[in-house]
Amino acid sequence: MNMTINRRGFIGAFAAAATTAVAADAQPGAKAPEKPAVEESKPGKLIVSAPVLQNAAETSMGVSFAVSADASGWVDVSRSPDMSGSVRVFSGGTGLMDVNDKVALIRIRGLKPATRYWYRIGADRIDFKGGYKMKNLGPEVDEKVHSFMTLGAAATDGSFCVINDTHDRKPCLDRVLTKIEELKPSVVIWNGDASNSSETIETAMGIFIHTHEKHPEYAADTPLMFINGNHDFRGRFNRRLCDLMMFREPRERDPRYAELGRNFVQRLGDIALIGLDTGEDKLDTNRHFAGIFRMAEYRELQTRWLAEAIETPAVKEAKFKVAFCHIPLFDPRPDRNPGDIAPDDESPLYKNNWASWQRTCANLWGPLFVKAGVQLVVCAHQHCFRYNPPEPGRPWAHIVGGGCNGVNKNKNLFPTVIEGKVVGGKLSVTVHDVLYNRIAFQQTFA
């Protein structure tokens, strides 16, 4: 007997048998069983964080916040606390607006220097199922109004604070952010190593957006100016960190330096703030780095940028010049690795097989600091506060901020908040020890 049956015939025969079986089970006059009612679930909250201000500048400001589903974010901006006459600025600018299911990034442009603005955030929920299947499901608005002050030479009563090497240690962040809330600076310079290694955007959002549960609005009114530390280059997502922590406004720099998204020169009253990126603490030739780092070229490109930046009015007309970078540019201890020991950073002369300080950057940038009249360089990386006054051959002072180790009550190590402001015509710098709640150091620059 021929038992061959094709696929279509088998499916048809199976369907017929199933129909016969269902009919046999049905009783005369019986109603078909009712299908259970399916409750439509209401979508949850769309905006799931306070705003985070980024990249403070004279005429622009960046804003980011977390969302829980596909959304296109926006910011309403006004010169008045009652939000009268507000202007709406959308994520993505003109052309295609950005749609993202994790974070909204908005760049506010065309602002006036040294001016206070009020703002609130909102987002449209987007049902995005394809290029021809999109639907706007309506807006959600965060009714809380925040404010910020743009930078500029006219911002005469401004101050800055520097934090560093927090490494997503929540006890350390609690102390640091508590001090920031107390001091209320115009801007916070996050001088690197905010992370350890970020493999996913969720990890990075836990560092920069959902930073601490006790401080949900930590950067809603005080903008961040973020500079990479060596750890902020590590991990798969950290290679796309600009998708969360935006690069500086492209128009702030010449197209030749387009990739220098973390470098900045900004005026805060009489102070010129100069941001530089020392890069990784290991050489590009280090065998552990797979040949996929090009920090040597990166530092040289920054040198060319710096040579031009110090000739701008923002620097030349400033009474005080302060530079910021993560890895120190000086260390008096002879056993500290200077970061240029080829090929693998290893030598019996030095205590570590990674750069404790950056001799290459010191050689590249130091002469330009001298030419510009930089009085102070603020660094990080070593997790231990240190101050080195100027000396022959290095006319600029050097401060290294403390790191997160201090939460373990080691009295030689403590996390710091470094505060700078102009008082009585002088630049006053105060190093706050936030572990023991004391002033660890003070210095003025004329």
BANU-818973 format. One record per residue (C-alpha): chain; x, y, z; residue in one letter; residue number from 1. Coordinates in Angstrom, 1 decimal. Each point is the difference from the previous one (the first is absolute). Layout:
BEGIN
{site A, {X, Y, Z}, A, NUM}
...
REM end
This chain:
BEGIN
{site A, {0.0, 0.0, 0.0}, M, 1}
{site A, {1.3, 3.5, -0.9}, N, 2}
{site A, {0.4, 2.0, 3.2}, M, 3}
{site A, {1.6, 3.0, -1.6}, T, 4}
{site A, {-1.6, 3.4, 0.9}, I, 5}
{site A, {1.2, 3.4, -0.8}, N, 6}
{site A, {0.3, 2.9, 2.7}, R, 7}
{site A, {-3.1, 1.8, -1.2}, R, 8}
{site A, {-2.1, -3.1, -0.1}, G, 9}
{site A, {1.2, -0.9, 3.6}, F, 10}
{site A, {-0.9, 3.4, 1.3}, I, 11}
{site A, {-3.5, -0.1, -1.6}, G, 12}
{site A, {-0.7, -3.5, 1.3}, A, 13}
{site A, {1.1, 1.1, 3.5}, F, 14}
{site A, {-2.2, 3.0, -0.1}, A, 15}
{site A, {-3.0, -2.1, -1.1}, A, 16}
{site A, {0.6, -2.5, 2.8}, A, 17}
{site A, {0.2, 2.8, 2.6}, A, 18}
{site A, {-3.3, 1.5, -1.2}, T, 19}
{site A, {-1.7, -3.4, 0.3}, T, 20}
{site A, {1.3, -0.5, 3.5}, A, 21}
{site A, {-1.2, 3.4, 1.2}, V, 22}
{site A, {-3.5, -0.7, -1.6}, A, 23}
{site A, {-0.2, -3.3, 1.8}, A, 24}
{site A, {0.7, 1.5, 3.4}, D, 25}
{site A, {-2.7, 2.7, -0.5}, A, 26}
{site A, {-3.4, -0.6, 1.7}, Q, 27}
{site A, {-3.3, 0.9, -1.8}, P, 28}
{site A, {-1.0, 3.6, 1.0}, G, 29}
{site A, {3.2, 0.7, 1.9}, A, 30}
{site A, {1.5, 3.4, -0.3}, K, 31}
{site A, {3.6, 0.4, -1.1}, A, 32}
{site A, {2.2, 0.8, 3.0}, P, 33}
{site A, {0.6, 3.7, 0.4}, E, 34}
{site A, {3.5, 1.3, -0.4}, K, 35}
{site A, {1.4, 1.6, 3.1}, P, 36}
{site A, {0.0, 3.8, -0.2}, A, 37}
{site A, {3.5, 1.4, -0.7}, V, 38}
{site A, {0.7, 3.2, 2.0}, E, 39}
{site A, {1.9, 2.6, -1.9}, E, 40}
{site A, {3.1, 0.8, 2.0}, S, 41}
{site A, {0.6, 3.7, 0.3}, K, 42}
{site A, {3.5, 1.1, -0.9}, P, 43}
{site A, {2.2, 1.0, 3.0}, G, 44}
{site A, {1.7, 3.2, 0.6}, K, 45}
{site A, {2.0, 1.2, -3.1}, L, 46}
{site A, {2.5, 2.4, 1.6}, I, 47}
{site A, {1.8, -1.9, 2.7}, V, 48}
{site A, {2.8, 2.4, 1.2}, S, 49}
{site A, {0.6, 3.6, 0.7}, A, 50}
{site A, {1.9, 1.9, -2.6}, P, 51}
{site A, {3.8, 0.0, -0.1}, V, 52}
{site A, {1.6, 3.2, -1.4}, L, 53}
{site A, {3.1, -0.5, -2.0}, Q, 54}
{site A, {2.7, 2.0, -1.9}, N, 55}
{site A, {-0.6, 3.5, 1.5}, A, 56}
{site A, {1.0, 2.7, -2.4}, A, 57}
{site A, {-0.6, 3.7, -0.7}, E, 58}
{site A, {-2.8, -0.5, -2.6}, T, 59}
{site A, {-1.0, -3.6, 0.3}, S, 60}
{site A, {-0.9, -2.7, 2.6}, M, 61}
{site A, {-0.6, -3.8, -0.3}, G, 62}
{site A, {-2.8, -1.8, 1.7}, V, 63}
{site A, {-0.5, -3.7, 0.5}, S, 64}
{site A, {-2.6, -2.2, 1.8}, F, 65}
{site A, {-1.1, -3.6, 0.1}, A, 66}
{site A, {-3.1, -1.4, -1.7}, V, 67}
{site A, {-1.6, -3.4, 0.3}, S, 68}
{site A, {-1.2, -0.6, -3.5}, A, 69}
{site A, {0.5, 1.4, -3.6}, D, 70}
{site A, {-0.3, 3.8, 0.4}, A, 71}
{site A, {1.0, 3.2, -1.6}, S, 72}
{site A, {1.1, 2.5, 2.7}, G, 73}
{site A, {-0.2, 3.7, 0.2}, W, 74}
{site A, {0.7, 2.9, 2.3}, V, 75}
{site A, {-2.0, 3.2, 0.6}, D, 76}
{site A, {2.3, 3.0, 0.7}, V, 77}
{site A, {-0.9, 3.4, 1.4}, S, 78}
{site A, {1.5, 3.1, 1.4}, R, 79}
{site A, {-2.7, 0.1, 2.7}, S, 80}
{site A, {-0.6, -2.4, 2.9}, P, 81}
{site A, {-3.7, -0.2, -0.9}, D, 82}
{site A, {1.1, -1.4, -3.4}, M, 83}
{site A, {-1.7, 2.8, -1.9}, S, 84}
{site A, {1.1, 0.4, -3.6}, G, 85}
{site A, {1.7, -3.3, 0.1}, S, 86}
{site A, {1.6, -1.6, -3.1}, V, 87}
{site A, {0.0, -3.7, -0.7}, R, 88}
{site A, {3.2, -1.7, -1.0}, V, 89}
{site A, {-0.2, -3.5, -1.4}, F, 90}
{site A, {2.4, -3.0, 0.2}, S, 91}
{site A, {1.9, -0.4, -3.3}, G, 92}
{site A, {-0.5, 3.6, -1.2}, G, 93}
{site A, {-1.3, 0.4, -3.5}, T, 94}
{site A, {-0.7, -2.7, -2.5}, G, 95}
{site A, {-0.5, -3.3, 1.8}, L, 96}
{site A, {-0.8, 0.3, 3.7}, M, 97}
{site A, {1.6, -2.6, 2.1}, D, 98}
{site A, {-2.0, -3.0, 1.3}, V, 99}
{site A, {1.6, -1.9, 2.8}, N, 100}
{site A, {-1.3, -2.5, 2.6}, D, 101}
{site A, {2.7, 0.8, 2.6}, K, 102}
{site A, {1.0, 3.6, 0.0}, V, 103}
{site A, {-0.9, 3.4, -1.5}, A, 104}
{site A, {2.8, 2.4, -0.9}, L, 105}
{site A, {-0.9, 3.6, -0.8}, I, 106}
{site A, {2.4, 2.8, -0.9}, R, 107}
{site A, {-1.3, 3.5, 0.8}, I, 108}
{site A, {1.7, 2.6, -2.3}, R, 109}
{site A, {-0.2, 3.8, -0.5}, G, 110}
{site A, {0.1, 0.9, 3.7}, L, 111}
{site A, {1.5, 3.2, 1.4}, K, 112}
{site A, {3.2, -0.1, 2.0}, P, 113}
{site A, {-0.1, 0.3, 3.8}, A, 114}
{site A, {-3.8, -0.2, 0.0}, T, 115}
{site A, {-2.4, -2.0, 2.2}, R, 116}
{site A, {-2.6, -2.2, -1.8}, Y, 117}
{site A, {-2.8, -2.1, 1.3}, W, 118}
{site A, {-1.0, -3.3, -1.6}, Y, 119}
{site A, {-2.1, -3.2, 0.2}, R, 120}
{site A, {0.2, -3.2, -1.8}, I, 121}
{site A, {-2.5, -2.1, -2.0}, G, 122}
{site A, {-0.2, -2.8, -2.5}, A, 123}
{site A, {-2.4, -1.4, -2.6}, D, 124}
{site A, {-0.7, -3.7, 0.3}, R, 125}
{site A, {0.6, -1.6, -3.4}, I, 126}
{site A, {-1.4, -3.3, -1.2}, D, 127}
{site A, {2.7, -0.8, -2.5}, F, 128}
{site A, {-0.5, -3.3, -1.8}, K, 129}
{site A, {1.7, 0.8, -3.2}, G, 130}
{site A, {0.6, 2.6, -2.7}, G, 131}
{site A, {-3.7, 0.1, -1.0}, Y, 132}
{site A, {-1.5, -0.9, 3.4}, K, 133}
{site A, {0.6, 2.9, 2.4}, M, 134}
{site A, {-2.5, 1.6, 2.4}, K, 135}
{site A, {0.4, 2.8, 2.5}, N, 136}
{site A, {-1.9, -1.1, 3.1}, L, 137}
{site A, {0.2, 3.4, 1.7}, G, 138}
{site A, {2.3, 2.0, 2.3}, P, 139}
{site A, {1.1, -0.3, 3.6}, E, 140}
{site A, {1.2, 3.1, 1.7}, V, 141}
{site A, {2.0, 0.3, 3.2}, D, 142}
{site A, {-1.6, 2.9, 1.6}, E, 143}
{site A, {3.0, 0.9, 2.2}, K, 144}
{site A, {1.8, 3.1, -1.2}, V, 145}
{site A, {3.8, 0.1, 0.4}, H, 146}
{site A, {2.5, 2.7, -0.9}, S, 147}
{site A, {3.6, 0.5, -1.1}, F, 148}
{site A, {2.4, 2.8, -0.6}, M, 149}
{site A, {2.1, 0.2, -3.2}, T, 150}
{site A, {3.7, 0.6, 0.2}, L, 151}
{site A, {1.9, 3.1, -1.3}, G, 152}
{site A, {2.4, 2.7, 1.0}, A, 153}
{site A, {-2.9, 2.0, 1.5}, A, 154}
{site A, {-0.7, -2.8, 2.5}, A, 155}
{site A, {1.9, 1.8, 2.7}, T, 156}
{site A, {-1.4, -1.8, 3.1}, D, 157}
{site A, {0.4, -3.5, -1.4}, G, 158}
{site A, {1.9, -2.9, 1.6}, S, 159}
{site A, {1.1, -3.5, -1.1}, F, 160}
{site A, {0.4, -3.3, 1.8}, C, 161}
{site A, {2.0, -3.0, -1.0}, V, 162}
{site A, {-0.8, -3.6, 0.8}, I, 163}
{site A, {2.0, -3.0, -1.1}, N, 164}
{site A, {0.6, -3.8, 0.3}, D, 165}
{site A, {-3.5, -0.8, 1.4}, T, 166}
{site A, {0.0, -3.3, -1.9}, H, 167}
{site A, {-3.8, -0.4, 0.6}, D, 168}
{site A, {0.7, -0.6, 3.7}, R, 169}
{site A, {-3.4, 1.1, 1.5}, K, 170}
{site A, {1.3, 0.9, 3.6}, P, 171}
{site A, {2.7, 2.2, -1.6}, C, 172}
{site A, {-2.5, 1.6, -2.4}, L, 173}
{site A, {-2.4, 0.7, 2.9}, D, 174}
{site A, {2.7, 2.0, 1.8}, R, 175}
{site A, {1.2, 1.8, -3.2}, V, 176}
{site A, {-3.5, 0.9, -1.1}, L, 177}
{site A, {-1.1, 1.2, 3.4}, T, 178}
{site A, {3.0, 2.4, 0.0}, K, 179}
{site A, {-1.0, 1.2, -3.5}, I, 180}
{site A, {-3.5, 0.7, 1.1}, E, 181}
{site A, {1.4, 2.1, 2.9}, E, 182}
{site A, {2.5, 2.0, -2.1}, L, 183}
{site A, {-2.4, 0.6, -2.9}, K, 184}
{site A, {2.7, 0.6, -2.7}, P, 185}
{site A, {-0.7, 1.4, -3.5}, S, 186}
{site A, {1.4, -3.1, -1.5}, V, 187}
{site A, {1.4, -3.4, 1.0}, V, 188}
{site A, {3.1, -1.4, -1.8}, I, 189}
{site A, {-0.1, -3.8, 0.2}, W, 190}
{site A, {3.7, -0.6, -0.5}, N, 191}
{site A, {-0.1, -3.6, -1.1}, G, 192}
{site A, {-0.5, -3.6, 1.2}, D, 193}
{site A, {-3.7, 0.3, 0.7}, A, 194}
{site A, {-0.1, -3.7, -1.1}, S, 195}
{site A, {2.1, -3.1, 0.3}, N, 196}
{site A, {-1.0, -1.6, -3.3}, S, 197}
{site A, {-3.4, 0.5, -1.7}, S, 198}
{site A, {-1.0, -2.9, -2.2}, E, 199}
{site A, {-3.7, 1.2, -0.5}, T, 200}
{site A, {-1.9, 3.2, -0.1}, I, 201}
{site A, {-2.0, -1.2, 3.1}, E, 202}
{site A, {3.3, 0.0, 2.0}, T, 203}
{site A, {0.9, 3.4, -1.2}, A, 204}
{site A, {-3.4, 1.4, 0.7}, M, 205}
{site A, {0.4, -1.2, 3.6}, G, 206}
{site A, {3.1, 2.1, 0.2}, I, 207}
{site A, {-1.0, 3.2, -1.8}, F, 208}
{site A, {-3.9, 0.1, 0.1}, I, 209}
{site A, {-1.2, -2.1, 3.0}, H, 210}
{site A, {3.2, 1.0, 1.8}, T, 211}
{site A, {-1.2, -0.2, 3.6}, H, 212}
{site A, {-3.4, -0.7, 1.5}, E, 213}
{site A, {0.5, 2.7, 2.7}, K, 214}
{site A, {0.9, 2.6, -2.7}, H, 215}
{site A, {-2.4, -0.6, -2.9}, P, 216}
{site A, {0.3, 3.7, -1.2}, E, 217}
{site A, {3.8, 0.2, 0.5}, Y, 218}
{site A, {0.6, 1.7, -3.4}, A, 219}
{site A, {-3.5, 1.5, -0.7}, A, 220}
{site A, {1.1, 3.5, 0.9}, D, 221}
{site A, {3.8, -0.3, 0.0}, T, 222}
{site A, {1.5, -1.1, -3.3}, P, 223}
{site A, {2.8, -2.5, -0.4}, L, 224}
{site A, {3.1, 0.4, -2.1}, M, 225}
{site A, {1.2, -3.5, -0.4}, F, 226}
{site A, {3.7, -1.0, -0.8}, I, 227}
{site A, {1.0, -3.6, -0.7}, N, 228}
{site A, {2.1, -1.9, 2.4}, G, 229}
{site A, {1.9, -3.1, -1.1}, N, 230}
{site A, {-2.8, -2.3, 1.3}, H, 231}
{site A, {-2.6, 2.0, -2.0}, D, 232}
{site A, {1.6, -1.5, -3.1}, F, 233}
{site A, {-0.5, -3.6, 1.1}, R, 234}
{site A, {-2.9, -2.2, -0.8}, G, 235}
{site A, {-2.1, -0.4, -3.2}, R, 236}
{site A, {-2.5, 2.7, 0.7}, F, 237}
{site A, {2.6, 2.5, 1.1}, N, 238}
{site A, {1.1, 0.1, -3.6}, R, 239}
{site A, {-3.4, 1.5, -0.7}, R, 240}
{site A, {-0.2, 2.1, 3.2}, L, 241}
{site A, {-0.8, 3.1, -2.1}, C, 242}
{site A, {-3.5, -1.6, -0.5}, D, 243}
{site A, {-0.6, 0.7, 3.6}, L, 244}
{site A, {2.5, 2.7, 1.0}, M, 245}
{site A, {0.0, 2.3, -3.0}, M, 246}
{site A, {3.1, 1.3, -1.6}, F, 247}
{site A, {0.4, 3.8, 0.1}, R, 248}
{site A, {-1.8, 2.1, -2.5}, E, 249}
{site A, {1.6, -0.5, -3.4}, P, 250}
{site A, {0.0, 3.7, -0.7}, R, 251}
{site A, {2.3, 0.6, 3.0}, E, 252}
{site A, {3.0, -1.4, -1.9}, R, 253}
{site A, {1.6, 0.1, -3.5}, D, 254}
{site A, {-1.0, -3.0, -2.2}, P, 255}
{site A, {3.6, -1.2, 0.2}, R, 256}
{site A, {-0.7, -0.8, 3.6}, Y, 257}
{site A, {-3.4, -1.4, -0.4}, A, 258}
{site A, {0.8, -3.2, 1.9}, E, 259}
{site A, {1.2, 1.9, 3.1}, L, 260}
{site A, {-3.5, -0.2, 1.5}, G, 261}
{site A, {1.2, 0.3, 3.6}, R, 262}
{site A, {2.4, 2.9, -0.3}, N, 263}
{site A, {-1.3, 3.5, 0.9}, F, 264}
{site A, {1.0, 3.6, 0.6}, V, 265}
{site A, {-2.7, 1.9, 1.9}, Q, 266}
{site A, {-0.1, 3.2, 2.0}, R, 267}
{site A, {-1.5, 0.1, 3.5}, L, 268}
{site A, {0.4, 3.7, 0.8}, G, 269}
{site A, {3.7, 0.7, 0.3}, D, 270}
{site A, {0.9, -3.7, -0.2}, I, 271}
{site A, {0.9, -1.8, -3.2}, A, 272}
{site A, {-0.9, -3.7, 0.4}, L, 273}
{site A, {2.1, -2.2, -2.2}, I, 274}
{site A, {-1.0, -3.7, -0.4}, G, 275}
{site A, {2.4, -2.6, -1.3}, L, 276}
{site A, {-0.1, -3.8, -0.3}, D, 277}
{site A, {3.1, -2.0, 1.0}, T, 278}
{site A, {-1.4, -3.2, -1.3}, G, 279}
{site A, {0.9, -3.5, 1.1}, E, 280}
{site A, {2.6, -0.7, 2.7}, D, 281}
{site A, {1.7, -2.6, -2.1}, K, 282}
{site A, {1.9, 0.3, -3.3}, L, 283}
{site A, {-1.7, -0.8, -3.3}, D, 284}
{site A, {2.7, -2.7, -0.4}, T, 285}
{site A, {-1.0, -1.8, 3.2}, N, 286}
{site A, {-0.7, -3.6, -0.8}, R, 287}
{site A, {-3.2, 0.0, 2.0}, H, 288}
{site A, {-1.6, 2.6, -2.2}, F, 289}
{site A, {-0.3, -2.0, -3.2}, A, 290}
{site A, {1.4, 2.8, -2.2}, G, 291}
{site A, {-3.3, 1.9, 0.0}, I, 292}
{site A, {1.1, 3.1, 1.8}, F, 293}
{site A, {1.5, 3.1, -1.6}, R, 294}
{site A, {0.5, 2.3, 2.9}, M, 295}
{site A, {3.4, 1.3, -1.2}, A, 296}
{site A, {-1.7, 1.7, -3.0}, E, 297}
{site A, {-2.9, 1.1, 2.2}, Y, 298}
{site A, {2.4, 1.9, 2.4}, R, 299}
{site A, {1.9, 1.5, -2.9}, E, 300}
{site A, {-3.3, 1.2, -1.6}, L, 301}
{site A, {-1.0, 1.6, 3.3}, Q, 302}
{site A, {3.4, 1.8, 0.1}, T, 303}
{site A, {-0.7, 1.6, -3.4}, R, 304}
{site A, {-3.5, 1.0, 1.3}, W, 305}
{site A, {1.5, 1.4, 3.2}, L, 306}
{site A, {2.5, 2.1, -1.8}, A, 307}
{site A, {-2.8, 1.7, -1.8}, E, 308}
{site A, {-2.4, 0.1, 2.9}, A, 309}
{site A, {2.4, 2.0, 2.3}, I, 310}
{site A, {0.1, 2.7, -2.7}, E, 311}
{site A, {-3.8, 0.6, 0.2}, T, 312}
{site A, {-1.4, 3.0, 1.9}, P, 313}
{site A, {-1.6, -2.5, 2.4}, A, 314}
{site A, {3.4, -0.9, 1.3}, V, 315}
{site A, {2.1, 3.1, -0.7}, K, 316}
{site A, {-2.4, 2.4, 1.7}, E, 317}
{site A, {-0.6, -2.2, 3.0}, A, 318}
{site A, {1.7, 1.1, 3.2}, K, 319}
{site A, {0.3, -3.7, 1.2}, F, 320}
{site A, {0.6, -3.1, -2.1}, K, 321}
{site A, {-0.7, -3.4, 1.5}, V, 322}
{site A, {0.5, -3.2, -1.9}, A, 323}
{site A, {-1.6, -3.4, 0.8}, F, 324}
{site A, {0.9, -3.5, -1.0}, C, 325}
{site A, {-0.2, -3.4, 1.6}, H, 326}
{site A, {3.5, -1.4, 0.2}, I, 327}
{site A, {2.5, 2.2, 1.8}, P, 328}
{site A, {2.7, 1.8, -1.9}, L, 329}
{site A, {2.5, -0.1, 2.8}, F, 330}
{site A, {1.1, -2.2, 2.8}, D, 331}
{site A, {3.1, 0.6, 2.2}, P, 332}
{site A, {0.4, -3.7, 1.0}, R, 333}
{site A, {2.6, -1.7, -2.2}, P, 334}
{site A, {-1.6, -3.4, 0.2}, D, 335}
{site A, {-3.3, 1.1, -1.7}, R, 336}
{site A, {-0.4, -1.2, -3.5}, N, 337}
{site A, {-0.1, 3.0, -2.5}, P, 338}
{site A, {-2.1, -1.8, -2.6}, G, 339}
{site A, {2.6, -0.2, -2.8}, D, 340}
{site A, {1.8, -3.3, 0.7}, I, 341}
{site A, {-0.2, -1.9, -3.3}, A, 342}
{site A, {-1.4, -2.4, -1.0}, P, 343}
{site A, {-2.0, -1.3, 3.0}, D, 344}
{site A, {0.4, 2.6, 2.7}, D, 345}
{site A, {2.2, -2.3, 2.1}, E, 346}
{site A, {3.3, 0.8, 1.6}, S, 347}
{site A, {1.7, -0.9, 3.3}, P, 348}
{site A, {0.6, 3.7, 0.5}, L, 349}
{site A, {-3.7, 0.6, 0.6}, Y, 350}
{site A, {-2.5, -1.2, 2.5}, K, 351}
{site A, {-2.9, -0.5, -2.4}, N, 352}
{site A, {-0.5, -1.3, -3.5}, N, 353}
{site A, {-2.3, 2.8, -0.8}, W, 354}
{site A, {0.4, 3.8, -0.2}, A, 355}
{site A, {0.0, 1.7, 3.4}, S, 356}
{site A, {0.5, 3.2, -1.9}, W, 357}
{site A, {0.2, 1.1, -3.6}, Q, 358}
{site A, {3.5, 1.2, -1.0}, R, 359}
{site A, {-1.0, 0.1, -3.7}, T, 360}
{site A, {-2.9, 2.4, 0.6}, C, 361}
{site A, {2.2, 2.1, 2.4}, A, 362}
{site A, {2.6, 0.3, -2.8}, N, 363}
{site A, {-2.7, 0.8, -2.6}, L, 364}
{site A, {-2.2, 2.3, 2.0}, W, 365}
{site A, {2.3, 1.5, 2.6}, G, 366}
{site A, {1.7, 2.5, -2.3}, P, 367}
{site A, {-3.4, 1.2, -1.2}, L, 368}
{site A, {-1.1, 0.4, 3.7}, F, 369}
{site A, {3.0, 2.2, 0.5}, V, 370}
{site A, {-0.7, 2.0, -3.1}, K, 371}
{site A, {-3.6, 0.5, 1.0}, A, 372}
{site A, {0.8, 0.8, 3.6}, G, 373}
{site A, {-2.0, -2.9, 1.5}, V, 374}
{site A, {0.2, 0.3, 3.8}, Q, 375}
{site A, {-1.5, -3.3, 1.0}, L, 376}
{site A, {-0.5, -3.5, -1.4}, V, 377}
{site A, {-2.6, -2.2, 1.7}, V, 378}
{site A, {0.4, -3.8, -0.4}, C, 379}
{site A, {-1.2, -3.3, 1.5}, A, 380}
{site A, {0.8, -3.7, -0.6}, H, 381}
{site A, {2.2, -0.7, 3.1}, Q, 382}
{site A, {-2.9, -0.1, 2.5}, H, 383}
{site A, {2.0, 2.0, 2.4}, C, 384}
{site A, {0.0, 3.8, 0.5}, F, 385}
{site A, {3.3, 1.8, -0.8}, R, 386}
{site A, {1.0, 3.6, -0.5}, Y, 387}
{site A, {3.3, 1.0, -1.7}, N, 388}
{site A, {0.8, 3.7, -0.1}, P, 389}
{site A, {1.7, 1.6, -3.1}, P, 390}
{site A, {3.7, -0.6, -0.3}, E, 391}
{site A, {2.7, 0.9, -2.6}, P, 392}
{site A, {-0.9, -1.6, -3.3}, G, 393}
{site A, {-3.6, -0.5, 1.1}, R, 394}
{site A, {-1.6, 3.4, 0.8}, P, 395}
{site A, {-3.5, -1.4, 0.4}, W, 396}
{site A, {-1.3, -1.5, 3.3}, A, 397}
{site A, {-1.2, -3.6, -0.1}, H, 398}
{site A, {-2.9, -1.5, 2.0}, I, 399}
{site A, {-1.0, -3.6, 0.0}, V, 400}
{site A, {-3.5, -0.8, 1.3}, G, 401}
{site A, {-0.7, -2.9, 2.4}, G, 402}
{site A, {-2.0, -3.0, -1.1}, G, 403}
{site A, {-2.6, -2.5, 1.3}, C, 404}
{site A, {2.4, -2.1, 2.1}, N, 405}
{site A, {-0.5, 2.3, 2.9}, G, 406}
{site A, {-3.4, -1.4, 0.9}, V, 407}
{site A, {1.9, -2.9, 1.5}, N, 408}
{site A, {1.3, 2.4, 2.7}, K, 409}
{site A, {3.6, 0.0, -1.1}, N, 410}
{site A, {1.2, 3.3, 1.4}, K, 411}
{site A, {2.5, 0.4, -2.7}, N, 412}
{site A, {-2.6, -0.1, -2.7}, L, 413}
{site A, {-3.3, 1.9, -0.2}, F, 414}
{site A, {-2.4, 1.1, -2.8}, P, 415}
{site A, {0.1, 3.7, -0.8}, T, 416}
{site A, {-2.1, 2.8, -1.5}, V, 417}
{site A, {2.3, 2.7, -1.3}, I, 418}
{site A, {-1.7, 3.4, 0.0}, E, 419}
{site A, {1.2, 3.1, -1.9}, G, 420}
{site A, {-1.3, 3.5, -0.1}, K, 421}
{site A, {1.2, 3.6, -0.2}, V, 422}
{site A, {-0.1, 1.9, 3.3}, V, 423}
{site A, {1.4, 3.5, 0.3}, G, 424}
{site A, {1.7, -0.1, -3.4}, G, 425}
{site A, {1.8, -3.3, 0.8}, K, 426}
{site A, {-0.7, -3.6, -0.9}, L, 427}
{site A, {-0.8, -1.9, 3.1}, S, 428}
{site A, {0.3, -3.8, -0.1}, V, 429}
{site A, {-1.2, -2.2, 2.8}, T, 430}
{site A, {0.4, -3.7, 0.2}, V, 431}
{site A, {-2.9, -1.5, 2.0}, H, 432}
{site A, {0.6, -3.4, 1.6}, D, 433}
{site A, {-3.5, -1.5, -0.1}, V, 434}
{site A, {0.9, -3.1, 2.0}, L, 435}
{site A, {0.9, 1.9, 3.2}, Y, 436}
{site A, {-2.0, 3.1, -0.9}, N, 437}
{site A, {2.9, 2.4, 0.3}, R, 438}
{site A, {2.0, 2.4, -2.2}, I, 439}
{site A, {3.2, -1.8, -0.9}, A, 440}
{site A, {1.7, 2.8, -1.9}, F, 441}
{site A, {-0.5, 3.6, -1.1}, Q, 442}
{site A, {2.1, 2.1, -2.5}, Q, 443}
{site A, {-0.5, 3.4, -1.7}, T, 444}
{site A, {1.3, 1.0, -3.4}, F, 445}
{site A, {0.5, 3.7, -0.8}, A, 446}
REM end
